[in-house]
Amino acid sequence: MRRLPVYFLIDVSESMAGDPIEQVQEGMAAIIRELRKDPYALETVWVSVVAFAGQAKTLATLQEIISFYPPRFPLGSGTSLSKGLGHLMYELRKNIVATTYDEKGDWKPIVFLFTDGVPTDNSSELRAAIAEWKRNWQRKVNLVAISFGDNTDSRLLGELTENVMLFKDTDSESYKAFFKWVTASIQTSSKAVDKNPEGIELAGADGETVSKIDLAKGDRQPPATDPFIVLLGKCQQTKQAYVIKYKKHVFEDASGDIGLDYRLVGAYKVDDTYFELADEQGSNLKISTNKLIGFPPCPCCGNPYGIAFDGSCGKIHCVGTEKMNTCPWCGNRAEYSAGGDGFDVNRAKG
């Protein structure tokens, strides 16, 4: 039986924390539920999931949809597109059955790339990965690159594929509509493989939730300032790590000047997979707490202060109302007090 391999290459960087990663989790489950109802898809479609942040990891190996169960999506630090592409190409080399004189192999694979930001990896590594993709895989794979919001570099995605789509991730209903579009694209492609073995049949985009980016215009630039700021903390009580996410907010002050700050979105627990997927080089980025609006309690233990800065190791943790607290990162014990002025804290790559 000839297979139609479908790979999902998914950005799980910290900026996806909260609702976006939860919606992707639910959306993948919805895709599989619908494909299992489709006799064409049941007969041909095999699915795999690769996640990338600072590193990349296979979350689900290529398998037929009847036995596929959506994996749990982790978070990681950084957005290394070179690592994501490299790992995807490794999976393609390992799993795709090529056509020979004696036997027909797999149908042309489909890859859905989901990303919501600009790559943070080394420029030379990124250029090398893109060059390898163009040289070995661009003509052998149908890649659909999907920008979650306006924060990606569409010109860079356009080097990988002519199918660059914009998904306006506004609310839960838009996510449902988006994953219905992905499902319909897989279904139409699975039905058309006999007639169009080299192509992909994308479902019609409504222009509201999903639209195709006109790469010829060349006028879509990623924002000059970061759309999100993410801090990494650790719970003093449980020693579990968590991330705190802020979203960019532009405002006009009383004098009519335009200002910029970052408003709290939420705080979220992360497990050890976060560090497995983290960029090896870490981050030396900082932000002043004066730019951050809203300070959450600890999402792990409920301590009232989720952002306490330890001067010894320069990392963030939670504190309660006790006079003395212990940093879970370095073990330093100290007395904390509220600072009247802002101070710089380390931020993640996002």
C-alpha positions as CSV (number, residue, x, y, z in Angstrom):
1,M,0.0,0.0,0.0
2,R,1.4,3.4,-1.0
3,R,1.5,5.9,1.8
4,L,0.9,9.7,1.8
5,P,3.3,10.8,4.6
6,V,2.1,14.0,6.4
7,Y,4.6,15.7,8.7
8,F,3.8,18.4,11.2
9,L,6.8,20.6,12.0
10,I,5.7,22.7,14.9
11,D,7.3,25.7,16.6
12,V,7.0,25.1,20.4
13,S,9.0,28.2,21.5
14,E,8.0,30.1,24.7
15,S,5.9,32.6,22.8
16,M,3.5,29.7,22.1
17,A,2.9,29.3,25.9
18,G,-0.7,29.4,27.1
19,D,-3.6,29.4,24.7
20,P,-1.7,28.9,21.4
21,I,0.0,25.6,22.5
22,E,-3.3,24.4,24.0
23,Q,-5.2,25.1,20.8
24,V,-2.6,23.3,18.8
25,Q,-3.0,20.3,21.1
26,E,-6.7,20.3,20.6
27,G,-6.4,21.0,16.9
28,M,-4.2,18.0,16.3
29,A,-6.7,15.8,18.1
30,A,-9.5,17.2,15.9
31,I,-7.5,16.6,12.7
32,I,-7.0,12.9,13.6
33,R,-10.6,12.4,14.6
34,E,-11.8,13.7,11.2
35,L,-9.2,11.9,9.1
36,R,-10.3,8.6,10.8
37,K,-13.8,9.1,9.3
38,D,-12.4,9.5,5.8
39,P,-11.9,6.3,3.9
40,Y,-9.4,7.8,1.5
41,A,-7.3,9.2,4.3
42,L,-7.5,5.9,6.3
43,E,-6.2,4.1,3.3
44,T,-3.2,6.4,2.5
45,V,-2.3,9.0,5.2
46,W,0.5,8.4,7.7
47,V,1.3,11.1,10.2
48,S,4.4,12.3,12.1
49,V,5.0,15.2,14.5
50,V,8.3,17.0,14.9
51,A,8.6,19.9,17.5
52,F,11.3,22.5,17.5
53,A,12.4,25.3,19.8
54,G,16.1,25.8,20.5
55,Q,16.4,22.0,19.7
56,A,14.2,19.7,17.8
57,K,12.6,16.4,18.8
58,T,10.3,13.8,17.2
59,L,7.1,13.7,19.2
60,A,5.4,11.0,17.1
61,T,7.1,8.8,14.6
62,L,5.5,8.2,11.1
63,Q,2.5,6.0,11.6
64,E,-0.9,5.2,10.1
65,I,-3.7,7.4,11.4
66,I,-5.7,4.5,12.8
67,S,-3.0,4.0,15.4
68,F,-1.9,7.6,15.8
69,Y,-2.6,9.5,19.1
70,P,-1.6,13.2,19.3
71,P,1.4,13.7,21.5
72,R,1.6,16.2,24.4
73,F,3.2,19.4,23.1
74,P,6.0,20.7,25.3
75,L,7.6,24.2,25.3
76,G,11.2,25.0,24.7
77,S,13.5,28.0,24.7
78,G,14.4,29.7,21.4
79,T,13.2,29.2,17.8
80,S,15.9,27.3,15.9
81,L,14.5,26.8,12.4
82,S,17.8,25.2,11.3
83,K,17.4,22.5,14.0
84,G,13.8,22.0,13.0
85,L,14.6,21.6,9.3
86,G,17.6,19.5,10.1
87,H,15.6,17.1,12.2
88,L,12.7,17.0,9.6
89,M,15.2,16.1,6.9
90,Y,16.6,13.3,9.1
91,E,13.1,11.9,9.5
92,L,12.4,12.1,5.8
93,R,15.7,10.3,4.9
94,K,14.9,7.6,7.4
95,N,11.3,7.0,6.7
96,I,10.3,7.8,3.1
97,V,10.1,4.9,0.7
98,A,11.5,5.9,-2.7
99,T,10.1,4.7,-6.0
100,T,12.3,2.2,-7.8
101,Y,12.2,0.4,-11.1
102,D,10.6,-2.6,-9.3
103,E,8.3,-0.9,-6.9
104,K,6.3,2.3,-6.4
105,G,7.2,4.1,-3.2
106,D,5.4,6.7,-1.1
107,W,3.4,9.5,-2.5
108,K,5.1,12.9,-2.4
109,P,5.2,13.9,1.4
110,I,3.3,16.9,2.7
111,V,4.8,19.0,5.5
112,F,2.9,21.6,7.5
113,L,5.2,24.0,9.2
114,F,3.6,26.1,12.0
115,T,5.6,29.0,13.4
116,D,4.8,32.2,15.2
117,G,8.1,34.1,15.3
118,V,11.5,34.9,13.8
119,P,14.3,32.3,14.0
120,T,16.8,32.9,16.9
121,D,19.5,30.5,15.7
122,N,22.9,31.2,14.2
123,S,22.6,32.8,10.8
124,S,25.2,30.6,9.2
125,E,23.5,27.4,10.5
126,L,20.1,28.7,9.3
127,R,21.5,29.5,5.8
128,A,23.1,26.0,5.6
129,A,19.9,24.3,6.6
130,I,17.9,26.2,4.0
131,A,20.5,25.4,1.3
132,E,20.3,21.7,2.2
133,W,16.5,21.8,2.0
134,K,16.6,23.5,-1.4
135,R,19.2,21.1,-2.7
136,N,17.7,17.8,-1.5
137,W,14.1,18.2,-0.6
138,Q,12.3,21.2,-2.0
139,R,11.3,19.4,-5.2
140,K,10.6,16.1,-3.3
141,V,8.3,17.5,-0.6
142,N,5.2,19.7,-0.6
143,L,5.9,22.1,2.2
144,V,3.1,24.5,3.5
145,A,4.5,27.2,5.8
146,I,2.0,28.8,8.1
147,S,2.6,32.0,10.0
148,F,0.7,32.2,13.3
149,G,0.0,35.9,13.3
150,D,2.1,38.7,11.8
151,N,5.3,38.2,13.7
152,T,7.2,35.9,11.2
153,D,9.6,36.7,8.4
154,S,7.5,35.7,5.4
155,R,10.4,36.3,3.0
156,L,12.4,33.7,4.8
157,L,9.6,31.2,4.7
158,G,9.2,31.9,1.0
159,E,12.7,30.6,0.4
160,L,11.4,27.2,1.6
161,T,8.2,27.1,-0.3
162,E,5.8,29.1,-2.4
163,N,2.9,28.0,-0.2
164,V,3.2,30.5,2.7
165,M,0.0,31.1,4.5
166,L,-1.1,33.6,7.2
167,F,-3.3,32.3,10.1
168,K,-4.9,35.1,12.1
169,D,-4.9,33.5,15.5
170,T,-7.5,35.7,17.2
171,D,-9.6,33.4,19.3
172,S,-10.6,29.8,19.9
173,E,-13.1,29.8,17.0
174,S,-10.3,30.9,14.5
175,Y,-8.2,28.0,15.7
176,K,-11.1,25.6,15.0
177,A,-11.5,27.1,11.5
178,F,-7.8,26.8,10.8
179,F,-7.5,23.2,11.8
180,K,-10.6,22.4,9.7
181,W,-8.7,23.9,6.8
182,V,-5.7,21.8,7.5
183,T,-7.9,18.7,7.7
184,A,-9.7,19.5,4.5
185,S,-6.3,20.0,2.7
186,I,-5.1,16.6,3.8
187,Q,-8.4,15.0,2.8
188,T,-8.4,16.6,-0.7
189,S,-4.8,15.6,-1.2
190,S,-5.4,12.0,-0.2
191,K,-8.3,11.8,-2.7
192,A,-6.2,13.3,-5.5
193,V,-3.0,11.3,-5.2
194,D,-3.8,9.0,-8.2
195,K,-4.6,12.0,-10.5
196,N,-2.0,14.4,-9.1
197,P,0.8,12.3,-7.5
198,E,3.3,15.2,-7.5
199,G,1.1,17.9,-6.2
200,I,-0.9,19.1,-3.2
201,E,-4.6,20.0,-3.1
202,L,-4.9,22.8,-0.5
203,A,-8.4,23.5,0.6
204,G,-9.8,27.0,-0.2
205,A,-8.7,29.7,2.2
206,D,-11.4,32.0,3.4
207,G,-9.2,35.1,3.4
208,E,-10.3,35.9,6.9
209,T,-8.8,33.1,9.1
210,V,-6.4,31.7,6.6
211,S,-5.0,33.5,3.6
212,K,-2.1,33.0,1.2
213,I,0.7,35.6,1.6
214,D,1.7,37.3,-1.7
215,L,5.4,36.8,-1.6
216,A,5.9,38.9,-4.7
217,K,4.9,42.1,-2.8
218,G,7.8,41.6,-0.4
219,D,6.4,44.1,2.1
220,R,5.7,41.9,5.1
221,Q,8.5,42.5,7.6
222,P,8.6,41.0,11.1
223,P,8.0,43.6,13.8
224,A,10.9,45.8,14.9
225,T,10.1,45.1,18.6
226,D,9.5,41.8,20.2
227,P,5.7,40.9,20.2
228,F,6.2,38.8,23.4
229,I,8.6,38.8,26.4
230,V,9.0,35.6,28.3
231,L,10.7,35.1,31.6
232,L,11.9,31.8,33.1
233,G,11.4,31.2,36.8
234,K,11.5,28.3,39.2
235,C,9.2,27.5,42.2
236,Q,10.9,27.8,45.5
237,Q,8.7,25.1,47.0
238,T,8.4,22.5,44.3
239,K,11.6,23.3,42.3
240,Q,9.5,23.1,39.1
241,A,10.2,25.6,36.3
242,Y,7.7,28.0,34.9
243,V,7.5,30.7,32.2
244,I,5.8,34.1,32.5
245,K,4.5,35.6,29.2
246,Y,4.0,39.2,28.4
247,K,2.5,40.7,25.2
248,K,3.5,44.0,23.6
249,H,1.2,46.9,24.2
250,V,1.5,50.2,22.4
251,F,-0.3,53.2,24.0
252,E,-0.6,57.0,23.8
253,D,0.2,58.8,27.0
254,A,-1.4,62.0,28.4
255,S,1.0,64.2,26.4
256,G,0.2,62.4,23.1
257,D,3.5,60.5,22.9
258,I,3.5,56.9,21.9
259,G,4.8,54.5,24.5
260,L,5.5,50.7,24.6
261,D,5.2,48.3,27.4
262,Y,4.4,44.6,27.9
263,R,1.2,43.4,29.6
264,L,1.0,40.1,31.5
265,V,-0.6,37.2,29.6
266,G,0.0,34.5,32.2
267,A,2.4,32.1,34.0
268,Y,2.6,28.5,33.0
269,K,4.4,25.4,34.4
270,V,7.0,23.7,32.2
271,D,8.6,20.3,32.7
272,D,12.2,19.1,32.0
273,T,11.4,18.8,28.3
274,Y,11.7,22.6,28.3
275,F,15.5,22.3,29.0
276,E,15.9,19.4,26.5
277,L,14.5,21.7,23.8
278,A,16.4,24.8,24.9
279,D,19.0,26.6,22.8
280,E,22.5,25.4,23.9
281,Q,23.8,29.0,23.9
282,G,21.1,30.3,26.3
283,S,20.1,33.9,26.3
284,N,21.9,37.0,27.5
285,L,18.8,39.2,26.8
286,K,17.4,41.4,29.6
287,I,14.4,43.6,30.2
288,S,13.6,46.2,32.8
289,T,10.7,45.4,35.1
290,N,9.6,49.0,34.5
291,K,8.5,47.7,31.1
292,L,6.4,44.9,32.5
293,I,2.9,45.5,33.6
294,G,1.4,42.9,35.9
295,F,3.2,40.4,38.2
296,P,1.7,36.9,38.6
297,P,1.7,34.6,41.6
298,C,3.7,31.3,41.2
299,P,1.7,28.9,39.0
300,C,3.3,25.9,40.9
301,C,2.7,26.7,44.6
302,G,0.7,29.8,44.7
303,N,3.3,32.0,46.3
304,P,2.1,35.6,45.9
305,Y,5.2,36.8,44.1
306,G,6.2,34.9,41.0
307,I,9.1,37.3,40.1
308,A,11.8,37.6,42.6
309,F,15.3,38.3,41.4
310,D,18.3,36.6,43.0
311,G,21.4,38.8,42.6
312,S,23.8,35.9,43.1
313,C,22.8,33.8,40.1
314,G,20.7,36.4,38.2
315,K,17.7,34.1,37.9
316,I,14.0,34.4,38.8
317,H,12.0,32.5,41.4
318,C,8.9,32.8,43.5
319,V,8.8,34.0,47.1
320,G,6.2,34.0,49.8
321,T,5.7,36.1,52.9
322,E,8.5,34.5,54.9
323,K,11.3,36.8,55.9
324,M,14.1,34.6,54.5
325,N,13.8,32.8,51.2
326,T,16.0,30.3,49.3
327,C,16.7,30.6,45.6
328,P,15.9,27.2,44.0
329,W,18.5,27.8,41.3
330,C,21.6,28.4,43.3
331,G,20.6,27.8,47.0
332,N,21.3,31.3,48.1
333,R,19.3,32.4,51.1
334,A,18.3,36.0,51.4
335,E,15.8,38.5,52.6
336,Y,13.7,40.1,49.9
337,S,12.0,43.4,49.8
338,A,9.9,45.2,47.1
339,G,12.0,47.5,44.9
340,G,10.8,51.0,44.3
341,D,12.8,51.3,41.1
342,G,12.8,48.9,38.2
343,F,15.6,46.4,37.7
344,D,16.9,44.4,34.8
345,V,15.9,40.7,34.7
346,N,17.0,38.0,32.4
347,R,14.6,37.1,29.6
348,A,14.3,34.0,27.5
349,K,14.8,34.0,23.7
350,G,11.1,33.4,23.1
